[in-house]
Amino acid sequence: MFTGGVLAELLLSAAGCTMPPASPHADPPPPAHPGAAGDAPWWKHAVFYEIYIRSFYDTNGDGIGDLNGITAKLDYLAELGIDAIWITPFYPSPQVDFGYDVSDYENVDPEFGTLADFDRLIAEAHRRHIRVITDLVINHTSDQHPWFRASRSSRDNPQRDWYVWHDPAPGGGPPNNWASAFGSSAWTYDATTRQYYYHFFYPQQPDLNWRNPQVERAMFDVMRFWLRRGVDGFRVDAIDALFEDPELRPNPYEARLRPGSATEHVQHFKYNKYRPENFEEFRRLRSVVAEFGPERLLIGETYPRRIGELRKYYGEHDDAFQLPFNFYLLRQPRLDATAFRNKVQQTEWVVRGRPTAYALSNHDDRRAYDRLGDGLHDDRIAKLLTLMLLTLRGVPFFYYGEEIGMTTTTPERLADVRDPIGRRYWPAQRGRDGERTPMQWTAARNAGFTTAQRPWLPIPPSAATHNVATMSQDPRSILRFFEDAVRLRRSSAALLDGDYRPLGEDPHVFAYQRSVPTQTLLIALNMSRWPSAVRLDPIKWDGGAELELKISNVRLPGQRVSAAWISLAPYEAAVFEGVRGS
Ligand code: NOJ
């Protein structure tokens, strides 16, 4: 687990084209959801759900989730109100970085199924109006990929230049001081050809040389392969690391040491990340997606150094990523109204009305349930966070299990750690296993995730109470609240298309207005353990003197309150609608 966003921190330091002929695999794209209004692109109104495939649902009894497992759970996702799923890599891979080390871009790892399973998943998802986003790992391949095997075989192999090779520094050793995001030097020596190859991540993940046009061409063909099969878009991995400084200028160091290391200083990735060439490449990636029509989506795993830089990832003419990730909420370590208000406000200034992709949890960082929970009111806080994500002006990305309040379950013993980074820097860093434990479907053995003797990661103790079967029966559960909140969002023009206005500067309550001419909503999130109140300033609030409660994590909807004084229970999250003409 990368506590407090340590990974995030370490990772920091054209439409108008003709459509290609439909492939036999491609299904028609799903029609827009009933609640989706007007001409807005579909993703602006969508609720996204990230599926860490290894941990979602196992249908062949090997203890590892698979594609058929996702297909089997599509009805559940449809019921939940999910519009689009993002599936983490399922391609053939030695699984050193659990799929983020791809050894064949145009196939499915037998662990996860077959291409026919994938086609069926797409067809079944589209039948339910669910779009499918796949992960595109283009910065690096596995060292077992045939391209790298060829590249490393000799200095004059035609694919030598597909990767980043350099001579040792004068006097020996790596070409420069660049560190890998996962620790130690980013250079590994290859004794056969007596040069170093570069890898921003593990040594088993050599970086592709994006300056070589053949690499670009090959990767664009990979994209077309999946677009033809019907994927609705890509989440593009590690895009800030695409290009490196050709002069190999050394990176500056920070004073602090890397957690868990007595010798490695944290490095500021000045010359091997964020190169200007990246941004030109983003536009070119988008143009490939756009060959298949304006409905296909490009999401970037973007870690801008400052929030102000987020804007650049959309492209100067909005011709790069339609949805660059916005990790500012995910990096927030504590529940704090002022901090959330500021982060959202900064985002608003930067994106200027463009859709922004908000997330609170993912497969690289601690889950929000325990990161932002207080240990006493965790379920109530989880509902508050759900409501925040669904009511901000942005596109919400949920991580599997967030809807049932899954916790980060960090390994207690080194012997149990699966993520290599956790083994290397134990115990200061314990890897990312904690946020990747199997989905909790039932209270039965292995949480209903697998029939295998042992799942690939242990089932957290919370599965006894926090599981889909139990929680779907309980009208007060996080799960049922999640469904209600999604329903509210779908049926509310103000939440789908309204503007955003923060209300007040209360240190405990994060309150904001979302409105369209026909509807004004107040969202009040009490992020403290104290009862609090909102008094609406008639100059800022234009929803009238009376409000009706639409949803709350504490009380039943329907109640009417005066705008002069709206009391909130500890950690209460509520949406009120201004009563017209009041
Ligand atoms: C970002 C992914 O989210 C992470 O899981 C992976 O380890 C790195 N990129 C390398 O691909």
Residues whose N, C-alpha, C, O or C-beta is under 5 A from the ligand:
A	BS01	NOJ	D97 Y100 F201 D237 A238 D364
